[in-house]
Amino acid sequence: MARPDLQPPKAKSVHAPFSATLTAGIAQRVINPPVGIRAASWGAAKIHVATGIHNNITTTALAVKDKSGKFQYLVTVDWGWWQGKSDDLSVRGVVLQDLGIDEDQLQLHLTHTHAGPSTATDVAHLEGGEFVAKYHKFATSEIIAACKEAAKKSIPATITWSYGKCDLAINRELPCGEIDIVGFNPGEPADDTLTIGRVCDANGKIIGTVVNYACHPTTLAWKNSKVSPDFVGEARDIVQAKTGAPMLFLQGASGDLAPRDGNSGDTEVADKNGRILGYATLATLEKMITSGKKMRFLEAVESGALLGDWEEVENQGPTVTAATRLDVEVPLQKLPTIEELRERWKDVEEGARETRINRAMKLRAGYVLEGGRATHPVWIWQWGDAVIVGQPGEAYSYFQMELRRRHPDRVIFVLNCTNGPGYMYLPTPEAYKRLRYQAWQTLLAQGGLEIITDAVSNAISRLPRISR
């Protein structure tokens, strides 16, 4: 028997999911490199060229029309990281020019696999380097094609945003005496937040999935010689097989996070890690409310207990879009000269030493300004209830956890390795105290991450509010 006299307060009688109603399209391309291409991400590696392909290297583009009628392109590529500004612009600059868009209409994101082909433009003289320029040209053309296809296929869509959980990532700061090394630390918790966007057409059919998770793709390391998207590939295969639609993966703030089972040469370990992420993604998708719906309290029903009955009803997601670009002034460490670095690392094995030296030289180009200052770029987009925060560095998980803590009324996507320049770690103060690799790799002085976090948080606070 129904009890019409029993009704919850109005604020508790409706549950609407985080969502957006926008014009959107998604497209994907396979961009596998040739076997034999340079793929040298590890100083400890003895083989510096790809001997095979473990899983497809892809690019995926999501095009969303903003309030002015222009498209914003969120694009992922299964590569590692930009070595420097010229490498980034050799691809991103061509994409911008061909699409005829402003720099701030594109977030070109690298999923950060450490088993990908070289992203450097100056390796033609090295083993496998003769394939890189031609491959980059091919991949860039496919990135552009994916963007154009996504825009052409764009339709009125409902995007449902949700948080889930995945315990693939662990803390990778292992105390060893007075310093920390990059290794599994079972004594520290890791952020397990999984952030999902489900893109559906007017009939509720899934046309794309957006997955944001923070975990270094370092399953396959110096013992591996196959090109691979690491765990991202298997996770994507699982989700795409179930949904029948492209999955766009976004690497989160994972400077201090990695898989427990990593530093391997076994591709099955990468696939196992991918299954952890893939099934966690499917679990989150399964528990979402039906696309275009919200839940409303229907009535109280007398049974063995007094029961609350709910129903799904139509729901119009917010159509708000907004975008802002920050250039945050950050303090720099006292930077040693390259000669001083060579002296500091003179006893390090040659391959590892030259990897460090080369990266240190490239990091400074285009980032350090006159007077020893620097500005760190951040792109912030709002799509309905969601905020997408992209920046080029490798931020520690503090960045995403703090933004989500401060803004619980929004779903926050946080992206490392996006656009540029600034391809360096953004560590917490403890990293500097413990002489971690991330602290001596970065150009930033202690406190830089906190400055960037505050600036981004303030910018999010100024975005349009959505009443719920």
C-alpha angles and dihedrals in degrees: 000000000000119000107210089176090069115075128152120236112283092251090059099040097077130050115190120183122231104267150145134217107212144138106265143159135182134201137175136203133189110232104179114172124225118272108257095041118136110268105168111153099139128068089206094055120114095191115059102180132069113261094185146337120266099186136350120291105218144179120213126190129197114192118196124181114229128213091274092056094253122125125245112205121211104188132178129197125189094236131116114240139308114269091208147334096282091053092051095047093046086070108020093043092055091048091052092048096047094047091045093228137135120259092251093058092069132065104185106192130191114211087218102234111172090208097061132113119275117284093194122111097201103061101092090113093055129081109285091005093111089075097051103081094049091045093050090052091052093046092048091053090051092048089054092046091051091051093050092047092049091052093045092050094046115132138167102290141178115222116197115200124204145161122232137167134254125171099197093109124077132182109270101196105105116185112229111173111301095347139049125235128204100264144109112298109192091184096069128065122235130216107260098185116139116192120201138187119192113199114201137176124232091279093054095254114147111243097172146355127217116205123188118185134152115229128118110246091229100128089111111051141155093324091060125081101175122102108244143159084225115219091344091074098058092041090052092048091053095048095043092049090054100041100032089223138096119277118214112204122205121193110226133210095303105151090126099029134085140146116285089228102053145116087070138141093209115102090199088066089055090050091049090053089048091054090056091056095038096053092043087055092050090049090054092048091050094055095050120111114255112280113270093014139106130191123251129187108249107183148312113262128202112231134129081312130016102268133200115223120202132187137195116246135176117289131189111211120217117274095204119133128177138162137194135174122212128196102193117199108229134185120248130219119243096274119219118222119254088251090055090050091052089053092046092053099034092119094049117104109272098245094050092043094053091046089056095044094048093050093047090055094049095045092063096052112098095358108069111071132198114294093031094282128132138191123212116212122223128181117206121189128179120208108177108295093352130086120199113204115189129179135159100240133086100250122193116247089258086080096062096034093053095046091051092046091053095045109039090154091070136052106241122206112194120196130194122194096034125145115319173061109290105069097171142099123283100204133184120247092262090064090061093047092050096046092238121181090246092059096052093040095057127078091213123102120229110287096037094111092051092050091051092046092052092047093050092045091052090049091051089052089058094054118106113284120233119211113222 
